[in-house]
């Protein structure tokens, strides 16, 4: 998984933004959903996840607030901002274009 | 709350400054790690396996803690610069106040323009007063670091003391101004008999300003 992880890491921010598009969420829930979507093939380290949260929040793409859990510990929730949605759209288009280009370049030429 | 996870996380944060942000990160991390641990146990992991899986998933957070530390250092640097600016403004304003009677002497005795002196004095005073008020208004507010009660309390405290500070700086400007007007008016019109009434007006004005502030608060 190590080579793929390097390629994936560059998209951590966009992956998080995608997860927040439809509802607010917290660190573990986001990571769990990544694991489920990829059938346990990919999971973020906590360090990577929180660095990304901080980076995104500083850039104004996400906002955070503490939840008011009645049982157990408080959770920090994140929500996507309007800027975050724009960045998501742009990154997704960029990725689709990149994917096409790489696909073309890595295709074996037919003799 | 799993004690082993807590102990491990505490060891990760050992030596880090106990700032609000660092404590928040620790609390967030702990809550999420515990949820993960509970899920793993529910999924049939033994406590030992669940613990090692959780710990292995954390990765290297020392870099993250360092970043947060640097941020706090930057913030305190920022406020030093503001303090400097505020000190310069106050110094200029006080200087203008002290120089303002000099304007009268200069225009009267050196240039023999008898009306220009008092006018210049009032211009000096007006500029100095403006500077002091500007300084009082533009002091940086305490900005909330996050939505916790402690931060809200700090902001509330800062806001109420900011009001007090503004009130103080207005009073500090008001009274010298009244004395100057009293002297200038009395000298120019030889009105010593009744010009003292300005002090009573001054008390009244101060009372009105205070009232406005209280109502706003």
Interface residues (C-beta under 8 A of the other chain):
Chain A: X26 X27 X28 X31 X32 X43 X45 X46 X47 X48 X50 X51 X54 X64 X65 X66 X72 X73 X74 X75 X76
Chain B: X1 X24 X25 X27 X28 X29 X30 X31 X32 X33 X34 X35 X36 X39 X57 X58 X59 X60 X61 X63 X64 X67 X68 X146 X147 X148
